[in-house]
Amino acid sequence: MQIHRENSPSRPTVIVTRMVPGEVTIPSASVRILGDDKPSREQLLSGIRGASAIVTMFSDKVDAEFLNAAGPDLKGVCNYAVGFDNIDLEACKAKNVIVTNTPHAVTEGTADLAWTLILAVARRLIEADRFARSPEYTTRGPLGITEFLGTDLTGRNLLIVGAGRIGYATALRSIGWGMRIMYTARSRHVDFELAPLAARRVSLEEGLREADVVSIHTPLTPETRHLIDARAINLMKPTAIIINTARGPIIDESALAQALMERKIWGAGLDVFEHEPRVHPDLIGLDNVTMTPHIGSAEDKYRRLMTELVSENAGAILAGKEPPNRIA
């Protein structure tokens, strides 16, 4: 299904590859939304022809083929995400196509979900919910004192892998549990080391050995792909929890599944997957992993803010101005 808005051949066209909350509003342009379902690659390439700017989703592969399909009028690609590993920046540069993202809008929602996963894993929420819905709970009556024991978080060590906005917001939420915060990053982040976080910068190896909770917030790059592999997981405590709300391939999913099956760590919370949307089959039947389908920023307020940001970015590009969230 295609939805057309303000379609006028005399005005530049902005194509949005999926339905989004709120309105993509660009007074100087016609806006066309391809549909409310994920288009096939063929539908996507056909649908973007003639675009002056395209609002892409994190699952849209933007490469030379994509840019050629859009045609010579394309001036900008506005990614509806903070990450941009789906975009070939060099190909865009070669075509003089500006690339933007929505860096601030995803921060609070993703940090909220990171903590949702931390608590769900620590307190065995999914396992307990399943039991509470089952006939067995009614049959057995009240639980014994030793059943469904979780792990505590108060005063524990939290390692933030990737010291950006989302990592900071996630660390900030740990203050309520009195957690000791560590971070690992390519460069020093003094804001993490100041109050109220008072975090300590560590190497990844040191942090993994000490951490009770590891929360991943680094971008996906060639250097961070499989950053958390079997060796890294083996450094972790058997009582540790690992959370990933960044990008799936940062963790070697096979190694993680093996470690969870062998109870080498307490558990994992995953919002992203290595071969998304396919989930590693060994993870599906495990009680010590909580999984969500890449919904980190999926709070209505912040998704609407993302819509506002892509509108501002696309509008600026078409007006020949510097967009507020340019990355390339």
C-alpha positions in Angstrom: 0.0 0.0 0.0 1.3 3.4 -0.9 0.2 6.6 0.8 0.7 9.9 -1.0 0.8 13.3 0.5 1.1 16.7 -1.2 2.1 15.0 -4.4 3.3 17.7 -6.8 5.7 17.3 -9.6 7.1 20.8 -9.2 8.3 20.2 -5.7 11.1 17.9 -4.4 9.9 14.5 -3.2 10.8 13.0 0.2 10.2 9.3 0.4 9.7 7.5 3.7 10.4 3.8 3.5 7.9 2.9 6.3 5.0 4.3 8.3 6.3 6.2 11.3 4.6 7.8 14.4 3.5 11.3 13.8 3.9 13.2 10.6 6.9 13.7 8.4 6.3 17.4 7.7 8.4 19.3 5.2 6.6 22.4 3.8 8.8 22.7 0.8 8.4 19.1 -0.4 6.0 16.4 -1.3 6.1 13.4 1.2 5.4 9.9 0.1 5.3 6.9 2.4 6.0 3.5 0.7 3.8 1.6 3.1 3.1 0.2 6.6 4.9 -3.1 6.0 8.5 -3.8 5.3 8.9 -3.6 1.5 11.0 -6.2 -0.3 14.3 -5.0 -1.7 12.8 -4.9 -5.2 9.8 -2.8 -3.9 12.1 -0.5 -2.0 14.4 0.2 -5.0 11.4 0.8 -7.2 9.7 3.0 -4.7 12.5 5.4 -4.1 13.0 6.4 -7.8 13.1 10.2 -8.2 13.5 11.0 -4.5 15.2 14.1 -3.4 15.6 12.8 0.1 14.8 9.5 1.7 13.9 8.7 5.3 15.4 5.2 5.8 15.0 2.7 8.6 17.9 0.9 10.3 17.0 -2.3 8.4 17.2 -0.6 4.9 20.6 -1.3 3.3 21.8 1.9 1.7 24.5 1.1 -0.8 25.5 2.0 -4.3 22.5 0.0 -5.7 20.1 1.9 -3.5 21.6 5.3 -4.5 21.5 4.4 -8.2 17.9 3.4 -7.9 17.0 6.7 -6.3 18.5 8.6 -9.2 20.5 11.8 -9.7 18.1 14.1 -7.7 18.9 12.4 -4.4 20.4 14.9 -2.0 20.1 13.2 1.4 19.5 10.0 3.3 17.9 10.6 6.8 18.3 7.5 8.9 15.5 6.9 11.4 18.0 5.7 14.0 21.1 6.6 15.9 23.2 3.8 14.3 24.1 4.0 10.7 25.9 0.7 10.0 23.2 0.0 7.4 24.6 2.9 5.3 27.6 2.8 3.0 29.0 6.2 3.8 31.7 6.1 1.1 29.0 5.3 -1.5 27.0 8.3 -0.3 30.1 10.6 -0.3 30.8 9.5 -3.9 27.3 10.6 -4.9 27.4 13.8 -2.8 24.5 12.5 -0.7 24.3 13.9 2.8 23.6 11.3 5.6 21.9 12.2 8.9 20.6 10.3 12.0 18.5 10.9 15.1 21.1 10.7 17.9 19.2 12.3 20.9 15.8 10.9 20.4 16.7 7.3 21.1 18.6 7.9 24.3 16.0 7.7 27.0 13.9 4.9 25.5 16.9 2.7 24.9 18.2 3.3 28.4 14.8 2.4 29.8 14.8 -0.9 27.9 18.3 -1.7 29.0 17.2 -1.5 32.6 14.0 -3.4 31.8 16.2 -6.2 30.5 18.6 -6.0 33.5 15.7 -6.3 36.0 13.9 -9.0 34.0 17.1 -11.2 33.8 18.1 -10.5 37.4 14.6 -11.4 38.8 13.8 -14.2 36.3 10.8 -12.3 35.2 9.9 -14.2 32.0 10.3 -17.5 33.7 8.1 -16.4 36.6 5.5 -14.8 34.3 5.2 -18.1 32.4 4.8 -20.1 35.6 2.2 -17.6 37.0 0.1 -18.1 33.9 0.3 -21.9 34.0 -2.2 -24.3 35.7 0.8 -25.6 37.8 0.8 -22.5 39.9 -2.8 -23.0 41.0 -2.2 -26.7 41.6 0.9 -26.3 43.6 -0.2 -23.3 45.7 2.3 -20.8 47.3 5.9 -21.2 46.2 8.6 -22.4 48.5 11.1 -19.9 49.9 13.9 -21.3 47.7 12.0 -21.1 44.4 12.5 -18.4 41.7 15.5 -16.9 43.5 16.9 -14.0 41.6 20.2 -12.1 41.9 20.5 -8.7 43.6 21.9 -5.5 42.0 22.5 -3.2 45.0 26.1 -2.2 45.3 27.1 -4.3 42.3 29.5 -3.5 39.5 28.1 -2.1 36.2 30.3 -2.0 33.1 29.2 0.3 30.3 30.7 -0.7 27.0 30.6 2.4 24.8 30.5 5.7 26.6 28.0 7.6 24.5 24.6 9.2 25.3 22.8 5.9 25.8 25.6 4.4 27.9 25.5 7.5 30.1 21.7 7.4 30.5 21.9 3.7 31.4 24.6 4.3 34.0 22.6 7.2 35.4 19.7 4.9 36.1 22.0 2.6 38.2 22.4 5.2 40.9 19.2 4.0 42.5 20.8 0.7 43.1 24.0 2.2 44.4 26.0 0.5 41.7 29.7 1.1 41.1 30.2 2.1 37.5 33.0 1.3 35.1 33.2 2.2 31.5 35.3 1.2 28.5 35.8 3.4 25.5 38.4 4.3 22.9 39.1 7.6 24.6 38.6 9.1 28.1 35.1 10.5 28.9 35.4 12.8 31.8 31.7 13.3 32.0 31.5 9.6 33.1 34.1 10.2 35.8 32.5 13.3 37.3 29.6 13.2 39.8 27.0 11.8 39.8 28.4 8.7 38.0 31.9 8.9 39.4 32.8 6.1 36.9 36.1 4.4 36.5 37.6 3.9 33.1 38.9 0.3 32.6 40.1 -2.0 29.8 37.4 -4.3 28.4 39.2 -7.3 30.0 39.4 -5.8 33.4 35.8 -4.6 33.3 34.5 -8.0 32.2 36.3 -9.7 35.1 34.8 -7.3 37.7 31.3 -6.6 36.3 28.1 -8.0 37.7 26.2 -6.4 34.8 27.7 -5.6 31.4 25.6 -3.3 29.2 26.6 -2.8 25.6 26.2 0.6 23.9 29.0 0.8 21.4 28.3 1.3 17.6 28.8 -1.6 15.3 32.1 -1.2 13.4 34.6 -3.7 12.0 36.5 -3.3 15.3 33.5 -4.0 17.5 32.0 -7.0 15.5 32.3 -10.0 17.9 33.8 -7.7 20.5 32.1 -10.1 23.0 33.3 -13.5 21.8 33.8 -16.8 23.6 37.1 -15.5 25.1 35.4 -12.4 26.5 32.5 -14.3 27.9 34.8 -16.7 29.7 36.3 -13.7 31.5 32.9 -12.9 33.1 31.7 -14.1 36.5 29.3 -17.0 36.6 26.9 -14.6 38.3 27.1 -11.9 35.7 24.4 -10.5 33.4 25.1 -9.2 29.9 22.7 -6.8 28.1 22.8 -5.7 24.4 20.6 -2.9 23.2 23.1 -1.7 20.6 23.7 -4.0 17.6 23.5 -7.8 17.5 26.8 -8.6 15.8 28.8 -7.0 18.6 28.2 -10.4 20.4 29.1 -13.7 19.0 25.7 -15.2 19.4 26.8 -18.8 19.1 29.3 -18.3 21.9 26.7 -16.6 24.1 24.2 -19.3 23.5 26.7 -21.9 24.5 27.7 -20.0 27.6 24.0 -19.6 28.6 23.3 -23.3 28.0 26.3 -24.3 30.2 25.3 -21.7 32.9 28.7 -20.0 32.6 27.0 -16.7 33.3 23.8 -15.9 35.1 21.9 -14.6 32.1 21.5 -12.2 29.1 19.0 -9.6 27.9 19.0 -9.0 24.2 17.1 -6.5 22.1 19.2 -7.1 19.0 20.5 -10.2 17.3 23.5 -11.1 15.2 21.4 -12.2 12.1 18.3 -10.1 12.8 15.5 -10.8 12.6 16.6 -14.5 12.9 17.3 -15.5 16.5 19.9 -18.2 17.2 17.9 -21.4 17.7 19.8 -22.3 20.8 18.6 -19.1 22.6 14.9 -19.7 22.0 14.3 -22.4 24.6 16.5 -20.9 27.4 15.0 -19.5 30.6 18.1 -17.4 31.4 17.8 -15.1 28.4 15.2 -12.4 28.0 14.7 -11.2 24.4 12.8 -8.3 22.8 12.5 -7.6 19.0 14.7 -4.5 18.6 12.3 -2.1 20.4 14.9 0.0 22.2 13.6 3.4 21.3 9.9 2.2 21.0 8.3 4.7 23.4 5.7 6.8 21.7 7.2 10.2 22.8 10.7 9.4 21.5 9.6 7.8 18.2 7.6 11.0 17.5 10.7 13.0 18.3 12.6 10.9 15.8 10.0 11.8 13.2 10.5 15.5 14.0 14.3 15.1 13.7 14.2 13.4 10.3 11.8 16.1 9.1 14.2 18.8 10.2 17.1 17.0 8.7 15.4 16.5 5.3 14.0 20.0 5.3 17.5 21.5 5.9 19.1 19.4 3.2 16.5 20.4 0.6 16.9 24.0 1.5 20.6 23.8 1.0 21.3 24.3 4.7 23.4 22.3 7.1 21.2 19.6 8.7 21.3 19.4 12.5 22.3 15.8 12.7 24.7 15.3 9.8 27.1 12.3 10.1 28.5 12.4 6.5 
